[in-house]
């Protein structure tokens, strides 16, 4: 905040409190010229007005709130850039990255600030750290059978992963379903944990429109890809699919000659099977054409430095359990 706006807020805030005090003093001043409790020169319907002051309890509490307001603003941040005498703040502000958060955390400690959020995180780590450490000592397959661990893993998943994969983990366009057995980068416990720890950045499916012969080539290859799925084969233009078969040879290196995928290549590049009816970006004719025309490149961030390895072990167990036969 600039010095001008900081000064503006300070003047406006303190001016308001001073104004409240002046208003209270004005209301407590006897301007009637009649002693308090004595009748006034005003009568209506047989009722005579008395010169009664404001109730003591009301004016006292009003004064207390004004004093409390000055005290609060002196101790805690709220007056422009003034940080308060206690050095307290709710959290580090304007954090733009994990590195920035760590840097501000260290800076706040050096400056002696009591950052409430950091203190609560530290207290939670001290309380729950041993629990996560105990779970981290177990392998994921075993942990996936522990009901208490799965409840914790579910909560962590809902807090950190559901924004992309959905609260039911069934995903949506561009974000994979985690409850089936179709995995781009492998569905073993080790593969899942690796994905969570280090993230996944697809090597990227490039845009193929030019290589396959323009828009017509895109339609032909899309038709052939859709024909690989037995449930869609009879709904595809046979002539387009036949023309796209030879061009699909350029795609076979990653997706397999018949769209069956390649375990080694698929996991390395994130290249999915094309003959099972499971589509990350949609399986409609239009969606498949869009993938071929402009390419696809998905990214999942690394969570190692956000959640930590112990918590990731529990989340991995939960995710692994979702795709296992109950």
C-alpha positions in Angstrom: 0.0 0.0 0.0 1.4 3.4 -0.9 2.2 6.0 1.8 -0.7 8.2 0.6 -3.4 5.6 1.0 -1.9 4.4 4.3 -2.0 7.9 5.7 -5.5 8.3 4.3 -6.8 5.2 6.1 -5.1 6.2 9.3 -6.7 9.6 9.3 -10.1 8.3 8.3 -10.1 5.5 11.0 -8.7 7.6 13.9 -10.9 10.5 12.8 -14.0 8.3 13.0 -13.1 7.1 16.6 -12.4 10.7 17.7 -15.7 11.7 16.1 -17.6 9.1 18.1 -16.0 10.4 21.3 -17.0 14.0 20.4 -20.5 12.8 19.6 -20.7 11.1 23.0 -19.5 14.1 24.9 -22.0 16.3 23.0 -24.9 14.0 23.9 -23.8 14.0 27.6 -23.7 17.8 27.7 -26.8 19.6 29.2 -27.8 22.2 26.7 -31.3 22.6 28.1 -30.4 25.0 31.0 -32.5 22.8 33.3 -31.0 20.7 36.0 -30.9 17.0 35.2 -34.1 15.2 36.4 -36.1 18.4 36.4 -39.2 19.0 34.2 -38.8 20.6 30.8 -41.1 23.2 29.3 -42.7 20.5 27.2 -45.9 18.7 27.9 -48.1 16.5 25.7 -51.3 14.7 26.5 -50.7 15.1 30.2 -47.1 13.8 30.0 -44.3 16.1 31.0 -40.8 15.7 29.6 -38.0 15.5 32.1 -34.4 16.5 31.4 -33.0 13.0 31.8 -29.4 12.2 30.6 -28.3 9.2 28.6 -28.3 6.0 30.8 -25.0 5.6 32.5 -24.6 2.0 31.5 -25.1 2.9 27.8 -22.7 5.9 27.8 -20.1 3.9 29.7 -20.2 1.0 27.3 -20.0 3.4 24.4 -16.9 5.0 25.9 -15.4 1.5 26.5 -15.9 0.5 22.9 -14.1 3.7 21.7 -11.2 3.0 24.1 -11.1 -0.7 23.0 -11.0 0.5 19.3 -7.9 2.6 20.0 -6.3 -0.3 21.9 -7.0 -2.8 19.2 -5.6 -0.6 16.4 -2.5 0.0 18.5 -1.9 -3.7 19.1 -3.0 -5.3 15.8 -2.6 -4.3 12.1 -5.4 -2.3 10.7 -4.1 1.3 10.4 -2.7 1.4 6.9 0.9 0.0 6.8 1.2 0.0 10.6 1.7 -3.6 11.7 0.7 -3.2 15.3 2.8 -3.3 18.5 2.3 -7.1 19.0 3.7 -7.9 15.6 0.7 -10.2 14.9 -0.8 -10.9 11.5 -3.3 -13.5 10.3 -1.1 -14.7 7.4 1.6 -13.7 5.0 -0.2 -11.7 2.3 0.3 -11.5 -1.5 1.8 -15.0 -1.7 2.3 -15.9 -5.4 4.1 -19.2 -5.2 5.3 -21.9 -2.8 8.8 -20.4 -2.8 7.4 -17.0 -2.0 5.4 -18.5 0.9 8.5 -20.1 2.4 10.5 -16.9 1.9 7.8 -14.7 3.6 7.5 -17.3 6.4 11.3 -17.1 7.1 11.2 -13.3 6.9 8.3 -13.0 9.3 10.2 -15.2 11.8 13.3 -13.1 11.5 11.3 -9.9 12.0 9.6 -11.4 15.1 6.1 -11.4 13.6 3.5 -13.8 15.1 1.9 -15.1 11.9 -1.3 -16.9 13.1 -1.5 -19.2 10.0 2.1 -20.4 10.3 1.6 -21.0 14.1 -1.5 -23.1 13.4 0.3 -25.1 10.7 3.2 -25.7 13.1 0.8 -26.8 15.9 -1.0 -29.1 13.5 2.3 -30.7 12.3 3.4 -31.2 15.9 0.1 -32.9 16.8 -0.6 -34.9 13.7 3.0 -35.4 12.4 3.5 -38.7 14.4 0.3 -40.1 12.9 1.4 -39.5 9.4 4.9 -40.7 10.1 3.4 -44.0 11.4 1.4 -44.4 8.2 4.4 -43.5 6.0 6.3 -46.5 7.4 3.7 -48.8 5.8 3.5 -49.8 2.1 0.6 -48.3 0.1 -1.1 -51.6 -0.6 -1.3 -52.4 3.1 -2.3 -48.9 4.0 -5.2 -49.1 1.4 -6.8 -51.7 3.7 -6.7 -49.4 6.8 -10.1 -47.7 7.2 -8.8 -44.9 9.5 -5.9 -44.1 7.0 -8.4 -44.0 4.1 -10.6 -41.6 5.9 -7.7 -39.3 6.4 -6.6 -39.8 2.8 -10.1 -38.9 1.6 -10.1 -35.7 3.6 -6.7 -34.7 2.1 -8.0 -35.6 -1.4 -11.1 -33.5 -1.0 -9.0 -30.5 0.2 -6.3 -30.7 -2.4 -7.3 -32.9 -5.4 -11.1 -32.7 -5.8 -10.9 -29.3 -7.5 -9.6 -31.1 -10.6 -10.6 -34.7 -10.2 -14.0 -34.1 -8.6 -15.1 -35.0 -5.1 -16.0 -38.5 -6.3 -12.6 -38.8 -8.1 -14.3 -39.5 -11.4 -12.7 -36.5 -13.1 -14.0 -34.5 -16.0 -12.8 -33.3 -19.4 -9.0 -33.0 -19.2 -8.8 -34.5 -15.7 -8.6 -38.3 -15.5 -11.0 -40.6 -13.7 -9.2 -42.2 -10.7 -11.7 -44.8 -9.9 -11.3 -47.1 -13.0 -8.3 -49.2 -14.1 -7.3 -47.0 -17.0 -4.0 -45.1 -16.1 -1.9 -42.9 -18.3 1.2 -43.2 -16.2 0.5 -46.5 -14.4 -1.8 -47.5 -11.7 0.5 -49.4 -9.3 1.0 -48.0 -5.8 4.5 -46.8 -6.8 3.3 -45.1 -10.0 0.5 -43.3 -8.2 2.8 -42.1 -5.4 5.3 -40.9 -8.0 2.6 -39.0 -9.8 1.6 -37.2 -6.6 5.2 -36.5 -5.5 6.6 -35.2 -8.7 3.6 -34.4 -10.8 3.1 -35.3 -14.4 3.9 -33.1 -17.5 2.8 -34.8 -20.7 5.5 -34.7 -23.3 2.7 -33.4 -25.4 0.8 -34.6 -28.4 1.7 -32.2 -31.1 -0.7 -30.7 -33.6 -1.0 -33.1 -36.5 -3.2 -31.2 -38.9 -0.4 -30.3 -41.3 1.3 -33.7 -41.2 -1.9 -35.6 -42.0 -2.9 -33.5 -44.9 -5.0 -30.6 -43.5 -8.6 -30.7 -42.4 -9.5 -33.6 -44.6 -6.7 -35.7 -43.2 -7.9 -34.8 -39.6 -11.3 -36.1 -40.4 -9.9 -39.3 -41.9 -7.6 -40.1 -39.0 -10.4 -39.2 -36.5 -12.7 -41.6 -38.3 -10.1 -44.4 -38.1 -9.4 -43.8 -34.4 -13.1 -43.9 -33.6 -13.5 -47.2 -35.7 -10.9 -48.9 -33.3 -13.6 -49.0 -30.7 -16.0 -51.9 -31.4 -18.9 -49.9 -30.0 -18.3 -47.1 -32.5 -17.1 -48.9 -35.6 -20.5 -49.3 -37.2 -21.2 -45.6 -36.8 -18.1 -44.3 -38.5 -17.9 -43.4 -42.2 -16.1 -46.5 -43.6 -14.4 -44.6 -46.5 -13.0 -41.9 -44.2 -11.7 -44.6 -41.8 -10.1 -46.5 -44.6 -8.3 -43.4 -45.8 -7.2 -42.6 -42.2 -5.7 -46.1 -41.6 -2.5 -45.5 -43.5 -2.0 -42.1 -42.0 -2.5 -43.5 -38.5 0.9 -45.2 -38.9 2.4 -41.9 -37.7 0.4 -42.2 -34.5 1.2 -45.9 -33.9 4.7 -45.2 -32.4 3.0 -43.9 -29.2 -0.5 -45.4 -29.3 0.2 -48.8 -30.8 -0.5 -50.2 -34.2 -4.1 -50.9 -33.3 -4.6 -48.2 -30.7 -3.9 -50.6 -27.9 -1.2 -48.4 -26.4 2.2 -49.3 -25.3 2.9 -49.8 -21.6 6.5 -48.5 -21.8 5.8 -45.7 -24.3 2.4 -44.9 -22.8 3.8 -44.3 -19.3 6.8 -42.4 -20.6 4.7 -40.1 -22.8 1.3 -40.2 -21.3 -0.1 -41.7 -24.5 -3.4 -43.4 -23.9 -5.1 -46.4 -25.5 -7.5 -45.4 -28.2 -9.6 -48.6 -28.5 -11.3 -48.8 -25.1 -13.8 -46.0 -25.3 -12.2 -44.1 -22.4 -11.4 -40.5 -23.4 -9.6 -37.9 -21.4 -10.6 -35.0 -23.6 -13.9 -36.5 -24.9 -14.7 -39.2 -27.4 -17.0 -37.4 -29.7 -16.1 -37.0 -33.4 -15.5 -33.3 -32.8 -13.4 -33.8 -29.7 -11.2 -36.4 -31.4 -10.7 -34.2 -34.4 -9.8 -31.3 -32.0 -7.1 -33.5 -30.4 -5.6 -34.4 -33.7 -5.8 -30.9 -35.1 -4.3 -28.9 -32.2 -2.7 -31.5 -30.0 -3.0 -32.1 -26.3 -0.6 -31.5 -23.3 -1.8 -32.1 -19.8 0.0 -31.0 -16.6 -0.4 -32.1 -13.0 1.6 -30.2 -10.4 4.0 -31.8 -8.0 2.7 -32.1 -4.4 5.8 -33.2 -2.6 6.7 -29.7 -1.3 3.0 -28.8 -0.6 1.7 -31.8 1.3 5.0 -33.6 2.2 5.9 -37.2 1.6 4.1 -38.6 4.7 0.7 -37.1 3.7 1.2 -38.1 0.1 1.7 -41.7 1.2 -1.8 -41.6 2.8 -3.4 -39.9 -0.3 -1.7 -42.4 -2.6 -3.3 -45.3 -0.6 -6.7 -43.6 -0.8 -6.4 -43.1 -4.6 -5.1 -46.6 -5.1 -8.1 -48.0 -3.1 -10.5 -46.3 -5.4 -9.6 -48.5 -8.4 -9.4 -51.8 -6.6 -12.3 -54.3 -6.5 -14.2 -53.8 -3.3 
